[in-house]
Amino acid sequence: MKISLRRKWIFAITTIALIVIAETLLRTLWGFGSMVLFYDDPDFEYLAKPNQERMRFGNHISYNEQSMRSNPLLSSDECVVLGFGDSVINGGTLTDQDSLATSIVENQFAGKIRFLNISAGSWGPDNCAAYLRTHGDFQAKMIILVVSSHDAHDNMTFEKTSGVHESYPDHQYPLAIVEVLDKYIIPRIRGMISSVPQGDNLMINKNGVGFNSGFQEFLEYTQKTGIPLLICLHAEKAEVDDHAFNAQGKEILDFCVRNKINVITGFEIGEKPEYYRDEIHLNEKGQKAWVDAFSNAIRTNLQSCLN
């Protein structure tokens, strides 16, 4: 039996209506179709594009004009603390802007301190140092470098990243529905039917040759400028379970001891398994765990700004 023209129209209109409803819900409820976008850079590999405001998975994500995950810079900013690191300090799209340790600390000081978050997923100290070298220190009064044990040898490779690696898109999908299909549903289907491991997509180069040069560059820069430097060694979840840093973490600690660099470790602030979203990244409780350590270090070094 042939389908009547009227039924064809009803089917077409219903299909279009369902697509419009699905598209609207995916955008408004979860922020699909509005990804954080990245660009490649010849000095520090890649970074989020500047001036982005996103809502993803119910979280507000903001990047200012210098691609910092912070509010816009102001001419009145006098006491600036630079916070450098990777996705641990950045928080990613699963962490709301107001739940970041850097945002909480900045709000605690009620306008007297700017704690700028200069970070990107899988950045090592050399990425961070290259950003500092390229953009300057914004007249910073203190620098805090947040690292993990894998950063000891996670050296820059300058492989093409933005627009190639799924975690670093350089353009939006035409529809939120297309994003969901391409990034979430199809890969899961492939994973179920494939025997090939999918990998963790963290882009961490744990087997890089040589100790990451960024540590030495931060040391020399802060010695030359007189800016206080604090290194914060975040423990990976496996290290929390083992109650000790691995060999690469110990390399970082040895470097700090030899060069008399102030260091705070995840064990000192009491990092616990329930503070982790996965094997490395912190959830909101984990972000809050670093707040007091950051605040106390800032108070110690920047008393003149707080009087």
C-alpha positions in Angstrom: 0.0 0.0 0.0 1.3 3.4 -1.0 1.8 5.9 1.8 -0.5 8.9 1.2 1.0 12.3 0.6 -0.6 13.6 3.8 1.2 10.9 5.9 4.5 11.7 4.2 4.0 15.4 5.3 3.1 14.4 8.8 6.2 12.2 9.0 8.5 14.9 7.6 7.1 17.6 10.0 7.3 15.3 13.0 10.9 14.3 12.1 11.9 17.9 11.7 10.2 18.9 15.0 11.9 16.1 16.9 15.3 17.2 15.5 14.7 20.8 16.5 13.6 19.8 20.0 16.6 17.5 20.4 19.0 20.2 19.1 17.5 22.8 21.5 17.7 20.5 24.5 21.3 19.4 23.7 22.4 23.0 23.5 20.5 24.5 26.4 20.8 21.6 28.9 24.3 20.3 28.2 26.0 22.9 26.0 26.6 20.6 23.1 27.5 22.5 20.0 29.5 25.0 22.0 32.9 23.5 22.7 35.9 25.3 24.0 38.0 25.9 20.9 41.8 25.8 20.6 44.6 27.1 18.4 48.1 25.9 17.7 51.1 28.1 18.6 54.7 27.9 17.5 56.0 28.6 21.0 53.8 26.7 23.4 52.1 24.1 21.1 48.4 25.0 21.7 46.0 26.9 24.0 42.3 27.8 24.2 41.3 30.6 21.9 40.9 34.0 23.7 37.5 35.5 24.7 35.4 32.4 25.1 32.3 32.1 27.2 30.8 28.6 27.3 28.2 26.6 29.2 29.1 22.9 29.1 27.5 20.1 31.1 26.0 22.8 33.4 29.4 24.4 34.0 30.4 28.0 33.2 33.7 28.1 31.2 35.4 31.4 30.6 38.7 32.4 28.9 39.8 36.0 28.9 41.6 38.0 26.2 45.0 36.3 27.0 43.5 32.8 26.9 43.7 32.5 30.7 40.9 30.7 32.4 40.2 33.8 34.4 38.2 37.0 34.3 39.3 39.8 31.9 42.4 41.7 32.9 41.9 45.2 34.3 44.1 48.3 34.3 43.6 48.4 38.1 45.2 44.9 38.6 48.3 45.6 40.8 48.9 42.4 42.8 49.0 39.6 40.2 49.8 36.0 40.9 50.3 33.8 37.9 49.1 30.2 38.3 50.6 27.9 35.6 49.8 24.3 34.9 47.8 21.7 33.0 44.3 20.3 33.3 44.7 19.9 37.0 44.6 23.6 37.7 42.6 24.3 34.5 39.7 22.0 35.6 38.4 21.4 32.1 34.8 21.6 31.1 33.7 19.4 34.1 34.6 22.2 36.5 32.6 25.4 36.9 34.6 28.6 36.7 33.6 29.5 40.3 34.8 26.0 41.5 38.4 26.4 40.4 40.9 26.8 43.2 42.3 29.9 41.4 38.8 31.5 41.3 38.0 30.7 44.9 41.3 32.1 46.1 40.9 35.3 44.0 37.4 35.8 45.5 38.7 35.3 49.0 41.0 38.3 48.6 38.1 40.5 47.5 39.8 42.3 44.7 43.2 42.8 46.3 44.8 39.9 44.4 44.4 38.6 40.9 45.2 34.9 40.6 45.4 34.3 36.9 44.9 30.7 35.6 47.3 30.1 32.7 46.8 26.5 31.7 45.8 23.9 29.2 45.2 20.1 29.2 48.5 18.2 29.1 50.7 21.2 29.3 54.1 20.6 30.9 56.4 23.2 32.6 58.0 23.9 29.2 54.6 24.9 27.7 54.1 27.2 30.7 57.5 28.7 30.5 57.1 29.3 26.8 53.8 31.2 27.5 55.7 33.3 30.1 58.5 34.0 27.6 56.1 35.0 24.9 53.5 37.0 26.8 55.5 38.3 29.7 54.7 38.2 33.4 51.9 40.8 33.6 53.9 42.5 36.4 53.4 39.5 38.6 54.3 39.5 42.3 54.3 35.7 42.5 54.4 32.6 40.3 52.8 29.3 41.3 53.5 26.3 39.1 51.2 23.3 39.5 52.7 20.0 38.3 52.3 16.2 38.6 54.9 13.5 38.6 54.5 12.8 34.8 55.6 16.4 34.1 59.2 15.4 34.9 59.6 14.2 31.3 56.4 15.5 29.6 58.3 17.5 27.0 56.8 19.5 24.1 56.7 17.6 20.8 54.9 20.2 18.6 52.7 17.6 16.9 49.6 19.0 15.3 47.0 19.2 18.0 44.2 21.7 17.4 41.5 20.4 15.1 43.2 17.0 15.1 43.0 15.7 18.6 39.5 15.2 19.8 40.1 17.1 23.1 41.3 20.2 21.3 38.8 21.2 18.6 39.4 24.3 16.5 35.8 24.7 15.2 32.3 24.0 16.2 30.1 21.2 14.8 27.3 22.4 12.6 24.7 20.9 14.9 24.8 19.7 18.6 23.3 16.4 17.4 26.3 15.9 15.1 28.7 16.5 18.0 27.0 14.0 20.2 27.1 11.4 17.4 30.7 12.0 16.4 32.3 12.5 19.8 30.3 10.2 22.1 28.0 7.7 20.5 30.0 6.5 17.5 33.3 6.1 19.4 31.5 4.1 22.1 30.1 1.8 19.4 33.5 1.4 17.8 35.0 0.7 21.3 32.5 -2.1 21.9 33.2 -3.8 18.6 36.9 -3.2 18.4 39.6 -5.2 20.3 42.1 -2.4 20.0 42.5 -0.4 23.2 41.2 3.1 22.8 43.7 4.9 25.1 43.2 7.7 27.6 43.7 10.6 25.2 45.6 12.6 27.8 48.5 13.4 25.4 51.0 12.9 28.3 54.5 12.2 27.1 55.9 10.3 30.1 58.9 8.9 28.2 60.3 12.2 27.0 64.1 12.5 26.9 65.6 14.5 29.7 64.1 16.4 32.6 61.6 19.0 31.5 63.4 22.2 30.7 60.5 24.4 32.0 61.5 23.8 35.6 65.0 25.3 35.0 63.5 28.1 33.0 61.1 29.1 35.8 63.9 28.9 38.3 66.2 31.2 36.2 63.3 33.7 35.4 62.3 34.1 39.0 65.8 34.4 40.2 66.5 37.1 37.6 63.3 39.1 38.4 63.1 38.4 42.1 59.5 37.0 41.8 58.8 34.4 44.4 58.3 30.9 42.9 56.2 28.1 44.5 55.9 24.7 42.9 52.9 22.6 43.9 53.3 18.9 43.2 49.9 17.3 42.9 49.8 13.6 43.6 48.3 11.3 41.0 45.6 8.9 42.4 47.9 5.9 42.2 50.5 7.8 44.3 47.8 8.6 46.9 47.0 4.9 47.0 50.7 4.1 47.4 51.3 6.9 50.0 54.4 7.9 48.0 55.4 9.7 44.8 56.8 7.7 42.0 60.3 8.0 40.6 59.4 11.0 38.4 57.8 12.8 41.3 60.9 12.3 43.3 62.9 13.8 40.5 60.8 16.9 40.7 61.2 17.1 44.5 65.0 16.6 44.2 65.2 19.4 41.7 63.3 21.7 44.2 65.5 20.7 47.1 68.8 21.2 45.1 67.6 24.6 44.0 66.0 25.7 47.2 62.6 26.2 45.6 59.5 26.3 47.9 57.3 23.3 47.2 54.0 22.0 48.5 52.9 18.5 47.8 49.5 16.8 47.6 50.4 14.8 50.6 50.9 17.9 52.7 47.4 19.2 51.8 45.8 15.8 52.4 44.8 14.7 48.9 42.5 11.7 49.1 41.0 9.3 46.6 37.6 11.0 46.9 39.2 14.2 45.5 39.7 12.7 42.1 37.5 12.6 39.0 39.8 10.0 37.4 43.5 8.9 37.9 44.8 12.5 37.7 42.1 15.2 37.6 40.6 16.8 40.6 36.9 17.2 41.3 35.4 20.1 43.1 36.5 18.7 46.5 40.0 18.4 45.1 40.1 21.9 43.9 39.0 23.2 47.3 41.7 21.1 48.9 44.4 23.4 47.4 42.7 26.7 48.3 44.2 27.1 51.8 47.7 26.2 50.5 47.5 28.8 47.7 46.0 31.4 50.0 48.6 30.9 52.8 51.4 31.1 50.3 50.1 34.3 48.8 49.6 35.9 52.2 53.2 35.0 53.1 54.7 36.5 50.0 52.4 39.4 49.3 51.7 41.0 52.7 52.3 44.5 51.1 49.3 43.9 48.8 47.0 42.9 51.6 47.6 45.8 54.0 
